[in-house]
Structures are given as C-alpha cells and as structure tokens.
Amino acid sequence: GSSKQGLTAFGKEIVRQCESLGILLDLAHLNPAGVEDVLAMTSKPLIISHSTPRHYFDIERNSSDDNIRAVGQRGGVIGMNAVLVSPDAEHATLDRYVDEIEYAVELAGAENVGLGFDFFEFIYRHWTEKQKAELEAGLIKPHFVPDLLTHADARNLTHRLIERGFDDEMITKVLYGNWMRVF
C-alpha cells in the first residue's frame, strides 16, 4: 500500500492554487488519505480519470463507494478503468465492465460516469518478464478484458450498453458527453 499520510503542506497549497485557478483536479493514483484531504478542502468538480469501484475489486488503487458518490455530488466524472476490473481473469469481461459502469451510475448519477479505459495491454505485451513481475509485485497482475483491448474495441462496449438497455442519451453521456461537460 501507499503512505497513510495525506497531502503535505506543499500539496495542500497546490490544491488551493488549482482550485482558485479553475484547474481540474484528478484523484486517480492519489492515496486514500490524499483523496480525503482534497475532498475536504475543495468545493469544485473533481475527476477520477481512470478507476474501478472497490466493490468489485478491493485494492487501494480503485475507488471507494464514498469517493465515487462525492465526485458525483460535486458534478465531476469518474472514468471507468478497463484494466483493474477483476482480480480473476475469468471475471475480467466486458459484462463485468458494464456492471461496474451501472454500479458507478447508481452511486454517482448518470451525468457523472465516463470512460477511463487506461489501455496498456499493447505496452504490457512488450515488457520483459522482470517488468511484468515488478508491476505484479507493486500492484497486482493485470487481467485485460479480451473484447476491450484498444480504442478500436469501444464499439463492443457500445453494443453491450445497447443490449443492457442504455438509451442513446445515456450512451452519449458515458462515451463522451460527461467528459465534455466537465472539461
């Protein structure tokens, strides 16, 4: 895990300056204590550019229900990560990814969920065994969603959202509309 400490005094000053200048803050990769600090000292929309609900994959890197709700309440966007979908390869599926989108929508609202694919399978497959082992030791073994490996596969997601009953307006929001609004 990461440090249990929140932001340093310098980090808090950066957050204050960003908020005063209208710079959008991204909570992705920030440790839980740091996320709590940012939530406590800001009021404007925030984003989590690429994350997954801990409800499905309980590792520090993913977002708690409370954090997802808080970003939604602020009018921000949570970008759903397509890599850390499941600790198990058999559950790293397009259906699980859509389950996680639906879950985040329940927590944060339809206007506050987007895509944050974080595609890196094409990089990972070129890594040495040592590089892969370092990633696995420091985080976890990634399981890539077979039907969602690159941006070219986004149509598979769109098709699955249609099958799940998402209407055109909701699909537009999730695919790009919510991001465009917050930017």
C-alpha positions as CSV (number, residue, x, y, z in Angstrom):
1,G,0.0,0.0,0.0
2,S,0.9,3.6,-0.2
3,S,1.7,6.0,2.5
4,K,-1.0,6.5,5.2
5,Q,-0.3,10.2,5.1
6,G,-2.4,12.7,3.3
7,L,-1.2,15.7,1.4
8,T,1.9,17.6,2.5
9,A,1.7,21.4,3.2
10,F,3.1,21.9,-0.3
11,G,0.5,19.6,-1.8
12,K,-2.3,21.4,0.0
13,E,-1.1,24.7,-1.4
14,I,-1.0,23.2,-4.9
15,V,-4.6,22.0,-4.4
16,R,-5.7,25.5,-3.2
17,Q,-4.0,27.2,-6.2
18,C,-5.5,24.7,-8.7
19,E,-9.0,25.3,-7.3
20,S,-8.6,29.1,-7.3
21,L,-7.3,29.0,-10.9
22,G,-10.1,26.6,-12.1
23,I,-7.7,23.7,-12.8
24,L,-9.5,20.4,-12.7
25,L,-8.0,18.0,-10.1
26,D,-7.7,14.3,-10.8
27,L,-7.9,11.9,-7.9
28,A,-6.6,8.9,-9.8
29,H,-3.4,7.4,-8.3
30,L,-3.9,9.5,-5.1
31,N,-3.8,7.5,-1.9
32,P,-6.9,7.4,0.2
33,A,-5.7,9.9,2.8
34,G,-4.8,12.3,0.0
35,V,-8.3,11.9,-1.6
36,E,-9.9,12.7,1.7
37,D,-7.7,15.8,2.0
38,V,-8.7,17.0,-1.5
39,L,-12.4,16.4,-0.8
40,A,-12.2,18.3,2.5
41,M,-10.5,21.3,1.1
42,T,-12.2,21.8,-2.3
43,S,-15.8,22.5,-3.5
44,K,-15.5,22.5,-7.3
45,P,-15.9,19.4,-9.6
46,L,-13.2,16.8,-9.4
47,I,-12.5,13.8,-11.6
48,I,-11.1,10.3,-11.1
49,S,-9.8,9.9,-14.7
50,H,-9.5,6.1,-14.5
51,S,-10.6,3.9,-11.7
52,T,-12.8,0.9,-10.8
53,P,-15.2,0.5,-7.9
54,R,-13.6,-1.2,-4.9
55,H,-16.9,-3.0,-4.6
56,Y,-15.8,-5.3,-7.4
57,F,-12.0,-5.2,-7.0
58,D,-10.9,-4.2,-3.5
59,I,-7.5,-2.7,-3.9
60,E,-6.3,0.7,-2.8
61,R,-5.9,1.8,-6.4
62,N,-9.6,1.6,-7.0
63,S,-12.3,4.0,-5.7
64,S,-14.5,3.6,-2.6
65,D,-18.2,4.0,-2.9
66,D,-18.0,7.2,-0.8
67,N,-15.4,8.7,-3.2
68,I,-17.5,7.8,-6.2
69,R,-20.5,9.4,-4.6
70,A,-18.5,12.5,-3.6
71,V,-17.2,13.1,-7.1
72,G,-20.7,12.7,-8.5
73,Q,-22.2,15.1,-5.9
74,R,-19.6,17.7,-7.0
75,G,-20.6,17.4,-10.6
76,G,-17.3,15.6,-11.6
77,V,-16.7,12.5,-13.6
78,I,-15.4,9.0,-12.7
79,G,-13.7,7.4,-15.7
80,M,-14.2,3.6,-15.6
81,N,-10.9,1.7,-15.9
82,A,-11.0,-1.3,-18.2
83,V,-7.9,-3.0,-16.7
84,L,-8.5,-3.4,-13.0
85,V,-11.9,-4.9,-13.5
86,S,-11.4,-8.1,-11.5
87,P,-8.7,-9.9,-9.6
88,D,-9.7,-13.0,-11.5
89,A,-9.1,-13.5,-15.3
90,E,-12.4,-15.2,-15.7
91,H,-14.3,-12.1,-14.4
92,A,-12.3,-9.6,-16.4
93,T,-15.0,-9.4,-19.0
94,L,-17.0,-6.8,-21.0
95,D,-20.1,-7.8,-19.0
96,R,-18.3,-7.1,-15.7
97,Y,-17.0,-3.8,-17.1
98,V,-20.7,-2.8,-17.9
99,D,-21.7,-4.0,-14.4
100,E,-19.2,-1.6,-13.0
101,I,-20.4,1.3,-15.2
102,E,-24.0,0.6,-14.0
103,Y,-22.8,0.5,-10.3
104,A,-21.0,3.8,-10.7
105,V,-24.1,5.3,-12.2
106,E,-26.1,4.2,-9.2
107,L,-23.7,5.8,-6.9
108,A,-22.7,9.0,-8.7
109,G,-25.5,9.6,-11.2
110,A,-25.8,9.3,-14.9
111,E,-24.2,12.6,-15.5
112,N,-21.0,11.7,-13.6
113,V,-19.7,8.5,-15.2
114,G,-17.5,8.2,-18.2
115,L,-14.8,6.0,-19.7
116,G,-11.2,6.0,-18.5
117,F,-10.0,2.8,-20.3
118,D,-6.3,3.0,-19.3
119,F,-5.4,0.7,-22.2
120,F,-1.9,-0.6,-21.8
121,E,-2.1,-4.2,-22.9
122,F,-0.2,-3.3,-26.1
123,I,2.6,-1.9,-23.9
124,Y,2.5,-4.8,-21.4
125,R,2.9,-7.5,-24.0
126,H,6.3,-5.9,-25.0
127,W,7.6,-5.7,-21.4
128,T,10.2,-8.0,-20.2
129,E,9.3,-10.7,-17.6
130,K,11.1,-8.6,-15.0
131,Q,9.0,-5.5,-15.8
132,K,5.8,-7.6,-15.6
133,A,6.9,-9.1,-12.2
134,E,7.6,-5.6,-10.9
135,L,4.1,-4.4,-11.8
136,E,2.6,-7.5,-10.2
137,A,4.7,-7.1,-7.0
138,G,3.8,-3.4,-6.7
139,L,0.2,-3.6,-7.7
140,I,-1.4,-6.8,-9.0
141,K,-1.4,-9.0,-12.0
142,P,-3.5,-7.2,-14.6
143,H,-6.3,-9.0,-16.4
144,F,-7.2,-7.4,-19.7
145,V,-10.8,-7.5,-21.0
146,P,-10.5,-9.6,-24.2
147,D,-13.2,-7.6,-26.0
148,L,-11.9,-4.3,-24.9
149,L,-8.1,-4.1,-25.5
150,T,-7.9,-0.9,-27.6
151,H,-10.0,2.1,-28.6
152,A,-11.0,0.2,-31.7
153,D,-12.9,-2.1,-29.4
154,A,-15.1,0.7,-28.0
155,R,-17.8,-0.4,-30.4
156,N,-18.0,-3.7,-28.5
157,L,-18.8,-1.6,-25.4
158,T,-21.4,0.5,-27.2
159,H,-23.1,-2.7,-28.4
160,R,-23.1,-4.1,-24.9
161,L,-24.6,-0.9,-23.5
162,I,-27.4,-1.1,-26.0
163,E,-28.0,-4.7,-25.1
164,R,-28.2,-3.8,-21.4
165,G,-30.9,-1.2,-22.1
166,F,-28.9,2.0,-22.0
167,D,-30.7,4.6,-24.1
168,D,-29.0,6.9,-26.7
169,E,-28.8,9.8,-24.3
170,M,-27.1,7.7,-21.6
171,I,-24.7,6.1,-24.0
172,T,-23.7,9.6,-25.3
173,K,-23.1,10.7,-21.7
174,V,-20.9,7.8,-20.8
175,L,-19.0,7.6,-24.1
176,Y,-18.0,11.3,-24.2
177,G,-20.8,13.8,-23.1
178,N,-20.0,13.8,-19.4
179,W,-16.3,14.4,-20.0
180,M,-17.1,17.2,-22.4
181,R,-19.3,18.8,-19.8
182,V,-16.8,18.8,-17.0
183,F,-13.9,19.9,-19.3
